[in-house]
Amino acid sequence: MPLDPQAKAILDRFSVGALPELSTLEPTVMRQMYAAMPQPASVETVARVEDRRIPGPKREIPVRIYTPEGSGPFPALVFFHGGCFVFGGLETHDGTCRALTNAAGSIVISVDYALAPEEKFPAAPEECYAALRWVADAGHEFNVDPRRLAVGGDSAGGNLAAVVALMARDRGGPSLAHQLLIYPVTNHAFDTASYVENASGYLLTRDMMIWAWKHYLADEQDGRNPLASPLRADDLSGLPPALVITAEFDPLRDEGEAYAARLREVSVPTRCTRYDGMFHGFFSMGEGIDKTKEAMAEAGQALRAAFG
């Protein structure tokens, strides 16, 4: 189907002023541009927001904890933001995490993991896994029910959520009820049909992903590691149920759907929803796109069902 009119209006707005080719920019410039992008005019209210620093493998990791209305104990979603492994953070995904808190009726812990290229793979997954372990061990301090945990993220954060689910399975826990994978990066490759069809013109480009992987990996051979490319894992059995959200006009569409198919092959309960007419990044567009609200509602329903 054609590009959704609301999505097209958003893309037209980003085209104003002739943006430079993003894949040519240095990481520091990209971070400044991404941080300066327009945020939703309004964000949802939650009962409590708290910033903390928690123990990590090499440093203290900043996290932001969102608590919904109610008395708890609450289930918890440990959330990893997108940004090509290079940019993004607590502020850029504040609106998304607030909306997820209310949609899922859960605490959301947003993790400000180590960014490339200053910290190469596997620094990010190790910090994200450490954050999950901390929530499981210390979550009672802020009203988390450790028996109801999930991981989630968008784009590069979707990659990290899938990878952390693998790490939790292989390292003895914590047990996870769900994984929310929003247009996830799942493979260090650029050869799918969606990479050809959507190579440019929809914010995230093929060249941007080549740029992202170049900064993320210390060695190209690391792209074969399942903790970088979860689609390459030999065995996906025993992983938590998943919701995989993809967008029609997204270079990452096919690898996200391929990951969902592989989960189903080993009987992991998995729902995969492609949002036709949408481009990469639509999930965080706030009030501008009706399908953003639909996807947020679907994510919330999936998490509520998983948490029980």
Secondary structure, DSSP 4 states (H G I P E B T S, - for coil): -PPPHHHHHHHHHHHTT----GGGS-HHHHHHHHHHSPPPS-----SEEEEEEEE-SSSEEEEEEEE-SSS--EEEEEEE--STTTS--TTTTHHHHHHHHHHHTSEEEEE-PPPTTTS-TTHHHHHHHHHHHHHHHHGGGGTEEEEEEEEEEETHHHHHHHHHHHHHHHTT----SEEEEES----S---SHHHHHTSSSSSS-HHHHHHHHHHH-SSGGGGGSTTT-GGG-S--TTPPPEEEEEEEE-TTHHHHHHHHHHHHHTT--EEEEEEEEEETTGGG-GGG-HHHHHHHHHHHHHHHHHH-
